[in-house]
Each structure stands twice: as C-alpha cells, then as structure tokens.
Amino acid sequence: MRTDKKIPVVGQIASLECGDLSPLWPKRRQGGALQRGAQLEIDSLAKIPFPFVLEELEAIRPTVKRAFGFTYVYLDGKLLCGLRRSPKLPSCNGLWLFTTIEHVDSLGREFPELPRRYLWRSGKKAWVILASRLEFFEEYAFKACELMLNGDRRVGRIDVRVDAYGR
C-alpha cells in the first residue's frame, strides 16, 4: 500500500497514511445540511464500503457523496458508480455501475462471468451490479475502475438533480 494518498471526498482532500483509510468527511449540521472539512468520526469508517475503489479512482479526482446507504462517485456532474455494503439485503452489496439501457448489455460483456440477473433496467436508466459476494468481485471492481479511469462513455449518466438544479 502506498504511504501518502490524496482522495477527494465531497470537495475536500484527505491525506491517507499507510493503513489509514479515514478521509475527511462532512458532519451533519441541524437540518441535515453538510459542513465541509469536518474530521470523519471513527464510527463512520466502517460505513465507507470498498475503499480500494476510491483509491483506484483518485487520479480522476471524483466527488464522493453518501446517501441512502450508498457511497456515490461523481465526475463533472456525471454519476459513475455507487458502493454499497449493508447487512440489510446483502445480495445487493457491491459496486453499482450507472449506465443507460443503450449501454448496459455491452458494458455487461466487459465482465464475462457476470450473470445476466446483475444487469438491471428501469426506464432509460440501467445498472451493472458487481455483487461483492461473487468470487471475482475484486477483479471486476478493478476492471470497472479501469473503465472509469479511461473515460469509457458507457459508464455513468447525468444525475437529473445535478442537471436540473445545478447542484
């Protein structure tokens, strides 16, 4: 493991020492608004799933947000992926690649051993779910990171909230 890493988290940079995966994380103020630059509490460390994914993506300096049990990874207003690890519904834990129905099948072919039931569709939205319970999860997660680092257009979709409201 490298000894000094920088990972952007909600607009802030956190220094990681060898073995320390505790980035800066905003604390909640009254009313649920986020306060930038607050130190992550030790209790929250376990809530950041699969930190190796964030380490791999550090070169593109994504924005990382947490909501609804997911850690979301954005790049320039485009929602790339979500990371989930929860005891509730563990079959849905893993790395969720966000895409569109036009690209879900070709993106799914990048992961040859992935069963078709992990290619989800709803309207114009689609997901490729790399479930953490699968034996080749880490290999496929690194492959997904490689696709994101190379700017593969099949990965990601514009977040409606970002597009419509400029947030």
Backbone as CSV, one residue per row, in Angstrom:
resi,resn,N_x,N_y,N_z,CA_x,CA_y,CA_z,C_x,C_y,C_z
1,MET,0.834,-1.184,0.000,0.000,0.000,0.000,0.873,1.239,0.000
2,ARG,0.510,2.216,-0.799,1.272,3.458,-0.833,1.129,4.199,0.484
3,THR,2.120,5.012,0.836,2.126,5.622,2.167,1.417,6.960,2.231
4,ASP,1.317,7.718,1.174,0.654,9.014,1.249,-0.266,9.163,0.046
5,LYS,-1.559,9.193,0.301,-2.540,9.241,-0.780,-3.461,10.435,-0.575
6,LYS,-3.993,10.937,-1.653,-4.983,12.006,-1.603,-6.255,11.489,-2.256
7,ILE,-7.367,11.576,-1.544,-8.653,11.165,-2.091,-9.627,12.315,-1.901
8,PRO,-10.210,12.830,-2.991,-11.200,13.891,-2.844,-12.512,13.317,-2.333
9,VAL,-13.033,13.916,-1.278,-14.297,13.481,-0.713,-15.151,14.717,-0.485
10,VAL,-16.243,14.842,-1.198,-17.148,15.977,-1.135,-16.359,17.281,-1.169
11,GLY,-15.530,17.433,-2.157,-14.798,18.663,-2.367,-13.595,18.856,-1.465
12,GLN,-13.317,17.942,-0.573,-12.193,18.082,0.340,-11.149,17.023,0.012
13,ILE,-9.908,17.291,0.349,-8.820,16.341,0.143,-8.426,15.775,1.499
14,ALA,-8.260,14.465,1.546,-7.861,13.809,2.790,-6.549,13.089,2.562
15,SER,-5.637,13.231,3.482,-4.359,12.539,3.384,-4.498,11.175,4.047
16,LEU,-4.037,10.143,3.368,-4.117,8.802,3.918,-2.715,8.304,4.223
17,GLU,-2.509,7.877,5.444,-1.257,7.261,5.831,-1.388,5.769,5.596
18,CYS,-0.278,5.078,5.584,-0.276,3.635,5.344,-1.245,2.936,6.302
19,GLY,-2.226,2.254,5.735,-3.205,1.530,6.533,-4.327,2.378,7.075
20,ASP,-4.290,3.676,6.895,-5.331,4.562,7.413,-6.230,4.991,6.267
21,LEU,-7.462,4.547,6.273,-8.394,4.896,5.200,-9.454,5.855,5.714
22,SER,-9.050,6.870,6.483,-10.018,7.791,7.067,-9.948,9.157,6.392
23,PRO,-10.668,9.338,5.288,-10.700,10.639,4.643,-11.515,11.633,5.458
24,LEU,-11.329,12.915,5.147,-12.183,13.921,5.766,-13.596,13.685,5.280
25,TRP,-14.534,13.868,6.162,-15.928,13.655,5.774,-16.771,14.724,6.445
26,PRO,-17.725,15.297,5.747,-18.540,16.337,6.359,-19.425,15.780,7.464
27,LYS,-19.583,16.560,8.524,-20.522,16.204,9.576,-21.848,16.895,9.270
28,ARG,-22.928,16.343,9.770,-24.240,16.941,9.549,-24.498,18.026,10.588
29,ARG,-25.025,19.153,10.113,-25.493,20.205,10.995,-26.984,20.009,11.204
30,GLN,-27.596,20.872,11.995,-29.042,20.810,12.152,-29.696,21.007,10.796
31,GLY,-30.766,20.293,10.553,-31.462,20.407,9.279,-30.865,19.530,8.198
32,GLY,-29.827,18.763,8.497,-29.270,17.828,7.529,-28.272,18.433,6.556
33,ALA,-27.979,19.740,6.637,-27.005,20.343,5.722,-25.611,19.821,6.046
34,LEU,-24.751,19.815,5.050,-23.400,19.293,5.247,-22.428,20.404,5.595
35,GLN,-21.543,20.118,6.516,-20.495,21.046,6.904,-19.188,20.494,6.363
36,ARG,-18.549,21.225,5.447,-17.326,20.737,4.812,-16.130,20.818,5.754
37,GLY,-15.213,19.864,5.551,-13.935,19.925,6.252,-13.936,19.342,7.649
38,ALA,-15.035,18.762,8.101,-15.058,18.182,9.432,-14.342,16.831,9.403
39,GLN,-13.658,16.508,10.502,-12.922,15.241,10.565,-13.905,14.083,10.693
40,LEU,-13.695,13.047,9.932,-14.537,11.857,9.985,-14.416,11.206,11.346
41,GLU,-15.545,10.875,11.948,-15.526,10.202,13.227,-15.187,8.731,13.001
42,ILE,-14.545,8.115,13.978,-14.102,6.730,13.873,-15.281,5.807,13.560
43,ASP,-16.465,6.076,14.127,-17.633,5.237,13.890,-17.993,5.173,12.408
44,SER,-17.726,6.235,11.651,-18.126,6.295,10.251,-17.180,5.551,9.319
45,LEU,-16.003,5.164,9.790,-15.043,4.482,8.924,-15.617,3.203,8.337
46,ALA,-16.342,2.468,9.138,-16.900,1.208,8.670,-17.978,1.431,7.616
47,LYS,-18.495,2.640,7.498,-19.564,2.922,6.556,-19.058,3.210,5.147
48,ILE,-17.762,3.341,4.966,-17.212,3.583,3.629,-16.884,2.219,3.032
49,PRO,-17.736,1.752,2.114,-17.522,0.410,1.573,-16.434,0.370,0.500
50,PHE,-15.700,-0.706,0.469,-14.722,-0.991,-0.575,-13.823,0.213,-0.879
51,PRO,-13.055,0.684,0.104,-12.225,1.882,-0.085,-11.179,1.738,-1.185
52,PHE,-10.830,0.515,-1.566,-9.854,0.340,-2.645,-10.370,0.935,-3.956
53,VAL,-11.686,1.007,-4.134,-12.251,1.605,-5.349,-11.933,3.095,-5.385
54,LEU,-12.114,3.784,-4.255,-11.790,5.219,-4.197,-10.303,5.452,-4.406
55,GLU,-9.473,4.555,-3.879,-8.031,4.677,-4.079,-7.682,4.569,-5.555
56,GLU,-8.318,3.630,-6.253,-8.049,3.457,-7.687,-8.489,4.672,-8.499
57,LEU,-9.562,5.319,-8.082,-10.132,6.428,-8.852,-9.554,7.794,-8.474
58,GLU,-8.610,7.815,-7.552,-8.091,9.098,-7.086,-7.484,9.946,-8.205
59,ALA,-6.973,9.343,-9.259,-6.331,10.091,-10.348,-7.308,11.006,-11.088
60,ILE,-8.595,10.645,-11.122,-9.565,11.489,-11.834,-10.253,12.476,-10.891
61,ARG,-9.907,12.425,-9.610,-10.411,13.350,-8.599,-11.938,13.443,-8.601
62,PRO,-12.608,12.311,-8.369,-14.074,12.347,-8.356,-14.615,12.991,-7.084
63,THR,-15.869,13.362,-7.124,-16.580,13.832,-5.942,-17.294,12.627,-5.350
64,VAL,-17.219,12.491,-4.039,-17.815,11.351,-3.351,-18.883,11.877,-2.403
65,LYS,-20.078,11.296,-2.494,-21.189,11.684,-1.620,-21.828,10.431,-1.056
66,ARG,-22.407,10.569,0.135,-23.092,9.442,0.753,-24.557,9.776,0.941
67,ALA,-25.420,8.821,0.561,-26.853,8.971,0.754,-27.529,7.622,0.576
68,PHE,-28.603,7.398,1.321,-29.445,6.221,1.157,-28.663,4.903,1.233
69,GLY,-27.660,4.841,2.080,-26.897,3.613,2.254,-25.840,3.363,1.189
70,PHE,-25.646,4.313,0.291,-24.656,4.189,-0.783,-23.583,5.255,-0.622
71,THR,-22.415,4.963,-1.144,-21.378,5.962,-1.353,-21.333,6.157,-2.864
72,TYR,-21.704,7.366,-3.328,-21.798,7.664,-4.755,-20.528,8.352,-5.246
73,VAL,-20.117,8.023,-6.458,-18.920,8.600,-7.070,-19.356,9.367,-8.319
74,TYR,-19.071,10.682,-8.326,-19.426,11.570,-9.428,-18.163,12.109,-10.087
75,LEU,-18.274,12.429,-11.358,-17.217,13.128,-12.071,-17.876,14.140,-12.999
76,ASP,-17.643,15.428,-12.745,-18.194,16.509,-13.555,-19.701,16.383,-13.734
77,GLY,-20.426,16.145,-12.636,-21.876,16.055,-12.684,-22.415,14.745,-13.214
78,LYS,-21.538,13.819,-13.530,-21.950,12.518,-14.052,-21.811,11.486,-12.938
79,LEU,-22.886,10.754,-12.671,-22.889,9.719,-11.655,-22.259,8.465,-12.246
80,LEU,-21.064,8.104,-11.764,-20.329,6.956,-12.310,-20.717,5.643,-11.661
81,CYS,-20.687,5.612,-10.337,-20.947,4.356,-9.648,-21.393,4.607,-8.225
82,GLY,-21.886,3.561,-7.616,-22.262,3.581,-6.213,-21.648,2.376,-5.528
83,LEU,-21.272,2.561,-4.280,-20.701,1.485,-3.476,-21.655,1.209,-2.322
84,ARG,-21.956,-0.055,-2.111,-22.919,-0.404,-1.063,-22.430,-1.607,-0.277
85,ARG,-22.473,-1.476,1.051,-22.215,-2.602,1.957,-23.138,-2.402,3.152
86,SER,-24.150,-3.242,3.234,-25.147,-3.131,4.295,-25.609,-4.518,4.700
87,PRO,-25.865,-4.721,5.997,-26.370,-6.036,6.414,-27.795,-6.292,5.904
88,LYS,-28.523,-5.221,5.611,-29.857,-5.382,5.043,-29.713,-5.658,3.551
89,LEU,-30.310,-6.693,3.081,-30.275,-7.085,1.674,-28.832,-7.219,1.169
90,PRO,-28.037,-8.111,1.763,-26.625,-8.247,1.376,-26.424,-8.681,-0.072
91,SER,-27.432,-9.229,-0.702,-27.281,-9.640,-2.106,-27.093,-8.431,-3.025
92,CYS,-27.429,-7.238,-2.551,-27.272,-6.018,-3.352,-25.985,-5.265,-3.029
93,ASN,-25.146,-5.818,-2.164,-23.885,-5.163,-1.819,-22.887,-5.300,-2.953
94,GLY,-22.062,-4.270,-3.124,-21.019,-4.308,-4.140,-20.854,-2.968,-4.819
95,LEU,-20.393,-3.014,-6.054,-20.166,-1.814,-6.861,-21.246,-1.774,-7.938
96,TRP,-21.994,-0.685,-7.989,-23.054,-0.494,-8.965,-22.560,0.486,-10.014
97,LEU,-22.409,0.030,-11.234,-22.034,0.926,-12.338,-23.311,1.518,-12.928
98,PHE,-23.376,2.831,-12.993,-24.537,3.506,-13.556,-24.338,3.671,-15.057
99,THR,-25.389,3.394,-15.819,-25.321,3.487,-17.267,-26.721,3.735,-17.812
100,THR,-26.899,3.549,-19.104,-28.205,3.696,-19.743,-28.584,2.370,-20.385
101,ILE,-29.846,2.231,-20.775,-30.272,0.965,-21.376,-29.556,0.699,-22.693
102,GLU,-29.096,1.756,-23.371,-28.361,1.572,-24.627,-27.008,0.890,-24.409
103,HIS,-26.436,1.071,-23.243,-25.079,0.582,-22.999,-24.988,-0.601,-22.037
104,VAL,-26.070,-0.966,-21.373,-25.981,-1.967,-20.309,-25.497,-3.329,-20.820
105,ASP,-25.943,-3.756,-21.988,-25.513,-5.064,-22.484,-24.041,-5.081,-22.874
106,SER,-23.583,-4.041,-23.595,-22.165,-4.018,-23.984,-21.261,-3.850,-22.765
107,LEU,-21.721,-3.083,-21.789,-20.943,-2.921,-20.559,-20.916,-4.237,-19.783
108,GLY,-22.022,-4.951,-19.773,-22.074,-6.246,-19.099,-21.112,-7.256,-19.708
109,ARG,-20.871,-7.154,-21.004,-19.937,-8.080,-21.663,-18.486,-7.855,-21.237
110,GLU,-18.193,-6.730,-20.633,-16.845,-6.487,-20.097,-16.545,-7.418,-18.914
111,PHE,-17.597,-7.988,-18.339,-17.477,-8.849,-17.170,-18.068,-10.212,-17.545
112,PRO,-17.282,-11.060,-18.227,-17.807,-12.262,-18.867,-18.479,-13.274,-17.933
113,GLU,-18.060,-13.390,-16.704,-18.650,-14.368,-15.782,-19.827,-13.804,-15.000
114,LEU,-20.202,-12.554,-15.260,-21.290,-11.914,-14.518,-22.641,-12.402,-15.048
115,PRO,-23.457,-13.002,-14.180,-24.771,-13.470,-14.625,-25.652,-12.305,-15.098
116,ARG,-26.516,-12.549,-16.060,-27.392,-11.513,-16.628,-28.324,-10.897,-15.590
117,ARG,-28.605,-11.630,-14.514,-29.505,-11.073,-13.496,-28.892,-9.860,-12.799
118,TYR,-27.595,-9.613,-13.007,-26.951,-8.437,-12.434,-26.943,-7.239,-13.389
119,LEU,-27.659,-7.350,-14.485,-27.853,-6.226,-15.408,-29.286,-5.739,-15.206
120,TRP,-29.433,-4.598,-14.553,-30.759,-4.100,-14.189,-31.151,-2.955,-15.102
121,ARG,-32.467,-2.844,-15.399,-33.013,-1.778,-16.244,-34.267,-1.208,-15.597
122,SER,-34.446,0.086,-15.752,-35.666,0.755,-15.304,-35.822,2.022,-16.126
123,GLY,-36.778,2.041,-17.037,-36.947,3.188,-17.925,-35.709,3.362,-18.781
124,LYS,-35.136,4.566,-18.773,-33.907,4.838,-19.536,-32.648,4.548,-18.731
125,LYS,-32.824,4.261,-17.447,-31.688,4.013,-16.558,-31.337,2.530,-16.542
126,ALA,-30.073,2.260,-16.284,-29.620,0.873,-16.154,-28.423,0.815,-15.210
127,TRP,-28.187,-0.380,-14.678,-27.093,-0.613,-13.751,-26.431,-1.939,-14.075
128,VAL,-25.135,-1.994,-13.886,-24.403,-3.258,-13.883,-23.967,-3.436,-12.441
129,ILE,-24.492,-4.468,-11.801,-24.221,-4.700,-10.384,-23.091,-5.715,-10.264
130,LEU,-21.982,-5.281,-9.712,-20.859,-6.175,-9.422,-20.987,-6.548,-7.950
131,ALA,-21.686,-7.638,-7.693,-22.009,-8.045,-6.327,-20.766,-8.497,-5.574
132,SER,-20.629,-8.018,-4.353,-19.445,-8.336,-3.553,-19.397,-9.806,-3.144
133,ARG,-20.491,-10.500,-3.202,-20.494,-11.917,-2.814,-19.961,-12.834,-3.913
134,LEU,-19.767,-12.305,-5.115,-19.243,-13.109,-6.215,-17.736,-13.293,-6.039
135,GLU,-17.224,-14.463,-6.408,-15.815,-14.772,-6.179,-14.865,-13.863,-6.953
136,PHE,-15.305,-13.294,-8.052,-14.449,-12.441,-8.875,-14.768,-10.964,-8.670
137,PHE,-15.363,-10.606,-7.524,-15.755,-9.220,-7.276,-14.585,-8.247,-7.394
138,GLU,-13.487,-8.512,-6.692,-12.369,-7.556,-6.697,-11.782,-7.394,-8.092
139,GLU,-11.621,-8.477,-8.812,-11.110,-8.400,-10.181,-12.027,-7.530,-11.047
140,TYR,-13.322,-7.741,-10.940,-14.275,-6.953,-11.728,-14.349,-5.502,-11.252
141,ALA,-14.197,-5.275,-9.960,-14.192,-3.902,-9.450,-12.991,-3.132,-10.007
142,PHE,-11.824,-3.772,-10.054,-10.653,-3.117,-10.643,-10.863,-2.871,-12.139
143,LYS,-11.505,-3.797,-12.827,-11.821,-3.609,-14.245,-12.767,-2.415,-14.425
144,ALA,-13.763,-2.292,-13.558,-14.688,-1.154,-13.606,-13.938,0.156,-13.376
145,CYS,-13.004,0.156,-12.433,-12.194,1.360,-12.175,-11.383,1.722,-13.412
146,GLU,-10.825,0.716,-14.072,-10.064,0.951,-15.294,-10.943,1.605,-16.364
147,LEU,-12.172,1.130,-16.508,-13.092,1.732,-17.477,-13.370,3.192,-17.140
148,MET,-13.592,3.483,-15.849,-13.860,4.859,-15.427,-12.630,5.740,-15.627
149,LEU,-11.449,5.217,-15.287,-10.211,5.991,-15.454,-9.931,6.305,-16.923
150,ASN,-10.337,5.388,-17.819,-10.134,5.594,-19.253,-11.249,6.397,-19.907
151,GLY,-12.222,6.849,-19.112,-13.298,7.681,-19.644,-14.268,6.944,-20.548
152,ASP,-14.485,5.665,-20.295,-15.425,4.885,-21.104,-16.809,5.547,-21.053
153,ARG,-17.340,5.907,-22.199,-18.613,6.634,-22.277,-19.817,5.802,-21.857
154,ARG,-19.651,4.502,-21.793,-20.759,3.643,-21.375,-20.995,3.712,-19.875
155,VAL,-19.987,4.124,-19.132,-20.085,4.178,-17.679,-20.542,5.566,-17.264
156,GLY,-21.595,5.605,-16.454,-22.080,6.861,-15.902,-23.273,7.411,-16.654
157,ARG,-23.972,8.274,-15.939,-25.082,9.005,-16.548,-25.242,10.316,-15.799
158,ILE,-25.809,11.287,-16.492,-26.009,12.606,-15.886,-27.041,12.472,-14.785
159,ASP,-26.713,12.983,-13.616,-27.639,12.964,-12.489,-28.685,14.038,-12.740
160,VAL,-29.947,13.665,-12.739,-31.035,14.601,-13.032,-31.002,15.791,-12.096
161,ARG,-30.735,15.548,-10.807,-30.681,16.657,-9.853,-29.565,17.625,-10.187
162,VAL,-28.409,17.109,-10.578,-27.283,17.978,-10.945,-27.634,18.763,-12.200
163,ASP,-28.213,18.075,-13.185,-28.546,18.701,-14.451,-29.625,19.761,-14.281
164,ALA,-30.700,19.451,-13.571,-31.837,20.352,-13.464,-31.618,21.495,-12.487
165,TYR,-30.920,21.236,-11.398,-30.791,22.243,-10.347,-29.385,22.809,-10.193
166,GLY,-28.429,22.296,-10.930,-27.064,22.801,-10.856,-26.369,22.470,-9.557
167,ARG,-26.802,21.438,-8.865,-26.166,21.031,-7.602,-25.234,19.891,-7.807
